[in-house]
Amino acid sequence: MKKYILFLTFFSINCLSLSLLSMENTNDLHAIILPGQNGSGGENFHKGVIPHNSTFSRYETPQSFWSVDLGQGNCIKDFENQLNQDKDKDRDLVLYGTSQGTATMINWLAQQSQEQQSKVKVLVLESVLGSGNHAILHTVSPTYIPFARFWMPYAAKLDFPTYNPLGQQALNSVKKLPKKLPIILVHATQDPQLPVNDARKLYCKLKEQGNENVYLIEKNTYTHFPLTSSPRSSTVPDEHITQAINCIYQKHNLPYNDKKACEISDRVLKRYQPTVKDVQYKIHFDSWQRRIFSNLIDLVTGGIIFATLLKVFWKN
């Protein structure tokens, strides 16, 4: 009888252990890393930023001259093809995009059903590509060319022939994202390729449409990938940013890595949730000089063209 009781006890404990293990595995997340246009970005995302116990897949980006379209149709289709082949695609997802990958993920998620959107538990975006047009103009800045805002995005089709300046842009797609989805934006204030104001505008739009789970982490540095840029090494993730991200995971009941870091209070975390008014002030302050400069060049150039034409017609 005692042996029988011991056997049942042992059997029950094993069944309970297997059950708990099964529950733990089902709660694990699958992270998808989508790098930028040239395949860089997110190399070190697995070092402290992927939620605890999560698996991850690093996707490729379109490299064909005819495929790169800054996060629009071709990039979305390429992302979907890789997702369909991902053996973990049916699990809950963490989406992490850098540069062009941010636009691809935002535009893709905006097109999905509510069921598919509900599977995404957090969206991490490093170096936000809010608009391809803005990125093109920002890359050639500060050398502003007269009336560049009107023709430069179309001239850029020489490099990106399938890009549509009037097509889908992430800044417009965010209105279709789930309002309760945790979204973490990480951007360098002096990014040479993507303007920080795009990340700020995206943050404001999300807040204005009722998303209280959006965070804006700015790093005052001149780099395109602030998360993996630190004073110690360009390959070591920034400790302060990874701590903040893990604290956000904890706040939203997601698995997190650094228990010590997550002792940070909500008061400290609030620095990454500024008011819309404060962010809009930054946007206007950072852009007014550029607007005045570009408007002045356009005005002077337009005046010269008008005077030249007037002189030609006057002679005739």
C-alpha positions as CSV (number, residue, x, y, z in Angstrom):
1,M,0.0,0.0,0.0
2,K,2.8,2.4,0.9
3,K,4.6,1.6,-2.3
4,Y,1.3,2.3,-4.2
5,I,0.9,5.7,-2.4
6,L,4.5,6.6,-3.1
7,F,4.1,5.7,-6.8
8,L,1.0,7.9,-7.1
9,T,2.7,10.8,-5.3
10,F,5.7,10.5,-7.6
11,F,3.5,10.2,-10.7
12,S,1.4,13.3,-9.6
13,I,4.5,15.4,-9.0
14,N,5.9,14.5,-12.5
15,C,2.6,15.3,-14.1
16,L,2.4,18.6,-12.3
17,S,6.0,19.4,-13.3
18,L,5.3,18.6,-17.0
19,S,2.1,20.7,-16.8
20,L,4.0,23.7,-15.4
21,L,6.7,23.3,-17.9
22,S,4.1,23.2,-20.7
23,M,2.5,26.3,-19.3
24,E,5.9,28.1,-19.2
25,N,6.7,27.2,-22.8
26,T,3.3,28.4,-24.0
27,N,3.9,31.7,-22.3
28,D,7.2,32.2,-24.1
29,L,7.3,34.8,-26.8
30,H,8.9,34.7,-30.2
31,A,10.8,37.8,-31.2
32,I,11.2,38.8,-34.9
33,I,14.1,41.1,-35.8
34,L,13.8,43.1,-39.0
35,P,16.9,45.1,-39.8
36,G,17.3,48.2,-42.0
37,Q,17.7,48.6,-45.7
38,N,21.3,47.4,-46.0
39,G,20.7,44.5,-43.5
40,S,22.2,46.2,-40.5
41,G,20.6,47.0,-37.1
42,G,19.4,44.8,-34.3
43,E,22.5,42.6,-34.3
44,N,22.6,42.7,-30.5
45,F,18.9,42.8,-29.7
46,H,19.2,39.3,-28.2
47,K,21.6,40.7,-25.6
48,G,19.2,41.8,-22.9
49,V,16.4,43.2,-24.9
50,I,14.5,40.2,-26.1
51,P,12.0,39.2,-23.3
52,H,13.2,36.5,-21.0
53,N,13.0,32.9,-22.4
54,S,11.9,34.1,-25.8
55,T,13.1,32.6,-29.0
56,F,14.0,34.9,-31.9
57,S,14.4,35.0,-35.7
58,R,16.4,37.5,-37.6
59,Y,14.7,38.2,-41.0
60,E,16.4,39.5,-44.1
61,T,15.5,42.7,-46.0
62,P,15.0,43.0,-49.7
63,Q,18.3,43.7,-51.5
64,S,17.2,43.8,-55.1
65,F,17.3,47.1,-56.8
66,W,13.7,46.7,-57.8
67,S,12.5,45.5,-54.4
68,V,13.7,48.2,-51.9
69,D,10.8,50.6,-51.4
70,L,11.4,52.0,-47.9
71,G,8.8,49.8,-46.1
72,Q,6.0,49.8,-48.6
73,G,4.5,47.0,-50.7
74,N,7.6,45.0,-51.6
75,C,9.1,45.2,-48.1
76,I,5.8,44.1,-46.6
77,K,5.4,41.2,-49.0
78,D,9.0,40.1,-48.3
79,F,8.3,40.2,-44.6
80,E,5.1,38.2,-44.9
81,N,6.9,35.5,-46.9
82,Q,9.5,35.1,-44.2
83,L,6.8,35.1,-41.5
84,N,4.8,32.4,-43.2
85,Q,7.9,30.2,-43.3
86,D,8.7,30.9,-39.6
87,K,8.0,27.8,-37.6
88,D,7.1,29.9,-34.5
89,K,4.7,32.2,-36.4
90,D,1.7,31.0,-34.4
91,R,3.2,32.0,-31.1
92,D,2.7,35.4,-29.4
93,L,5.1,37.8,-31.1
94,V,7.6,40.6,-30.2
95,L,8.3,42.8,-33.2
96,Y,11.5,44.6,-33.3
97,G,12.4,46.8,-36.3
98,T,15.3,49.1,-37.1
99,S,15.3,51.9,-39.7
100,Q,13.5,50.7,-42.9
101,G,12.3,47.7,-40.8
102,T,10.3,50.0,-38.6
103,A,8.2,51.3,-41.5
104,T,7.7,47.8,-42.8
105,M,6.4,46.5,-39.5
106,I,4.1,49.4,-38.8
107,N,2.6,49.3,-42.3
108,W,2.3,45.5,-42.2
109,L,0.7,45.5,-38.7
110,A,-1.8,48.2,-39.8
111,Q,-3.1,45.9,-42.5
112,Q,-3.7,42.8,-40.3
113,S,-6.9,41.5,-38.8
114,Q,-7.7,42.1,-35.1
115,E,-6.8,38.5,-34.4
116,Q,-3.3,38.8,-35.9
117,Q,-2.8,42.2,-34.2
118,S,-3.7,40.7,-30.8
119,K,-0.8,38.2,-31.2
120,V,1.7,41.0,-31.1
121,K,2.5,41.8,-27.5
122,V,5.0,44.6,-27.9
123,L,6.5,46.6,-30.8
124,V,10.0,48.0,-30.4
125,L,11.1,50.5,-33.0
126,E,14.7,51.8,-33.2
127,S,15.4,54.7,-35.6
128,V,11.9,55.3,-36.8
129,L,11.3,55.7,-40.5
130,G,8.0,57.6,-40.4
131,S,8.1,58.8,-43.9
132,G,10.3,57.9,-46.8
133,N,10.0,61.5,-48.1
134,H,11.3,62.9,-44.8
135,A,14.1,60.4,-44.7
136,I,15.2,61.4,-48.3
137,L,15.2,65.1,-47.5
138,H,16.9,64.6,-44.1
139,T,19.7,62.5,-45.7
140,V,20.7,65.3,-48.1
141,S,20.4,68.0,-45.4
142,P,21.8,70.5,-44.5
143,T,22.6,71.1,-48.1
144,Y,19.1,72.2,-49.1
145,I,18.4,72.4,-52.8
146,P,15.7,74.8,-54.0
147,F,12.2,73.3,-54.0
148,A,13.7,69.9,-52.9
149,R,10.6,69.0,-50.9
150,F,8.6,68.9,-54.1
151,W,10.9,67.0,-56.4
152,M,13.6,65.2,-54.3
153,P,11.4,62.2,-53.3
154,Y,10.8,61.6,-57.0
155,A,14.4,62.0,-57.9
156,A,15.2,59.4,-55.3
157,K,13.4,56.8,-57.5
158,L,16.7,56.6,-59.3
159,D,17.9,54.6,-56.3
160,F,14.5,53.2,-55.2
161,P,12.5,52.8,-58.5
162,T,9.5,51.1,-56.8
163,Y,9.2,53.6,-54.0
164,N,6.0,55.7,-54.2
165,P,6.3,59.2,-52.6
166,L,2.5,59.3,-52.4
167,G,2.2,55.7,-51.2
168,Q,1.8,54.2,-47.7
169,Q,3.8,55.9,-45.0
170,A,4.2,54.7,-41.4
171,L,3.1,58.1,-40.0
172,N,-0.3,57.5,-41.6
173,S,-0.5,53.8,-40.8
174,V,-0.2,54.2,-37.0
175,K,-3.9,55.2,-36.7
176,K,-4.7,51.5,-37.4
177,L,-2.5,50.1,-34.7
178,P,-4.1,48.6,-31.6
179,K,-4.6,51.3,-28.9
180,K,-3.4,49.0,-26.0
181,L,-0.3,47.7,-27.7
182,P,2.9,48.6,-25.9
183,I,5.1,50.5,-28.4
184,I,8.7,51.6,-27.6
185,L,10.4,54.2,-29.8
186,V,14.1,54.6,-29.6
187,H,15.8,57.3,-31.6
188,A,19.0,59.4,-31.7
189,T,18.4,63.1,-31.6
190,Q,21.1,63.7,-34.2
191,D,20.4,60.7,-36.5
192,P,22.0,61.6,-39.8
193,Q,19.6,59.5,-41.9
194,L,16.2,59.6,-40.2
195,P,14.9,62.8,-38.5
196,V,14.1,62.4,-34.8
197,N,11.0,64.5,-35.4
198,D,9.4,61.5,-37.2
199,A,9.7,59.4,-34.0
200,R,8.2,62.4,-32.1
201,K,5.4,62.8,-34.5
202,L,4.6,59.1,-34.4
203,Y,4.6,59.3,-30.5
204,C,2.2,62.2,-30.6
205,K,-0.2,60.6,-33.0
206,L,-0.3,57.4,-30.9
207,K,-1.0,59.4,-27.8
208,E,-3.6,61.5,-29.4
209,Q,-5.5,58.4,-30.6
210,G,-5.6,57.0,-27.1
211,N,-2.5,54.7,-26.8
212,E,-1.3,55.2,-23.3
213,N,1.3,52.4,-23.6
214,V,3.7,54.2,-26.0
215,Y,7.2,55.2,-24.9
216,L,9.7,57.6,-26.4
217,I,13.4,57.1,-25.6
218,E,15.7,59.7,-27.1
219,K,19.4,59.5,-27.0
220,N,21.4,62.7,-27.5
221,T,24.0,61.3,-29.9
222,Y,24.9,61.3,-33.6
223,T,24.2,57.7,-34.6
224,H,21.8,55.7,-36.6
225,F,21.3,52.9,-34.1
226,P,21.2,54.3,-30.6
227,L,20.3,51.1,-28.9
228,T,23.6,49.3,-29.8
229,S,25.8,52.4,-29.5
230,S,27.5,52.9,-26.2
231,P,30.6,54.7,-24.9
232,R,32.3,51.3,-24.3
233,S,31.7,49.7,-27.7
234,S,29.6,50.0,-30.8
235,T,28.6,46.4,-30.4
236,V,27.5,46.6,-26.8
237,P,23.8,47.5,-26.2
238,D,23.3,50.7,-24.3
239,E,22.8,49.7,-20.7
240,H,20.4,52.5,-19.8
241,I,18.1,51.9,-22.8
242,T,18.0,48.1,-22.2
243,Q,17.1,48.7,-18.5
244,A,14.3,51.0,-19.5
245,I,13.0,48.5,-22.1
246,N,13.0,45.7,-19.5
247,C,11.2,47.9,-17.0
248,I,8.5,48.6,-19.6
249,Y,8.3,44.8,-20.2
250,Q,7.7,44.3,-16.5
251,K,5.1,47.1,-16.3
252,H,3.1,45.3,-19.1
253,N,3.5,41.8,-17.6
254,L,6.0,40.6,-20.2
255,P,9.0,38.5,-19.4
256,Y,12.0,40.6,-18.6
257,N,15.7,40.0,-18.0
258,D,17.2,42.5,-15.6
259,K,15.5,42.2,-12.2
260,K,17.8,44.9,-10.6
261,A,17.0,47.3,-13.4
262,C,13.3,46.8,-12.9
263,E,13.5,48.3,-9.5
264,I,13.3,51.7,-11.3
265,S,10.1,53.5,-10.1
266,D,7.2,54.5,-12.3
267,R,8.2,58.1,-11.6
268,V,11.5,57.5,-13.5
269,L,9.8,55.6,-16.3
270,K,7.5,58.6,-16.8
271,R,10.4,60.5,-18.4
272,Y,9.8,58.2,-21.4
273,Q,6.1,59.2,-21.6
274,P,6.3,63.0,-22.0
275,T,3.2,65.0,-22.7
276,V,2.1,65.6,-26.3
277,K,2.5,69.3,-25.7
278,D,6.1,69.0,-24.6
279,V,7.0,66.7,-27.6
280,Q,5.2,69.1,-30.0
281,Y,7.3,71.9,-28.6
282,K,10.5,70.0,-29.4
283,I,9.2,69.3,-32.9
284,H,8.5,73.0,-33.6
285,F,11.8,74.1,-31.9
286,D,13.9,71.7,-33.9
287,S,12.3,72.4,-37.3
288,W,11.6,76.2,-37.4
289,Q,15.1,77.2,-38.3
290,R,15.2,74.5,-41.1
291,R,11.8,75.7,-42.4
292,I,12.9,79.3,-42.4
293,F,16.1,78.4,-44.2
294,S,14.4,76.3,-46.9
295,N,11.6,78.8,-47.4
296,L,14.1,81.6,-47.8
297,I,16.1,79.6,-50.4
298,D,12.8,78.7,-52.2
299,L,11.7,82.4,-52.1
300,V,15.0,83.8,-53.4
301,T,15.2,81.1,-56.1
302,G,11.6,81.7,-57.1
303,G,12.2,85.4,-57.3
304,I,15.3,84.9,-59.6
305,I,13.3,82.6,-61.9
306,F,10.4,85.0,-62.0
307,A,12.6,88.0,-62.7
308,T,14.4,86.1,-65.4
309,L,11.2,85.0,-67.1
310,L,9.8,88.5,-66.8
311,K,12.9,90.0,-68.4
312,V,12.7,87.5,-71.3
313,F,9.0,88.1,-72.0
314,W,9.5,91.9,-71.6
315,K,12.1,91.9,-74.3
316,N,9.8,89.9,-76.6
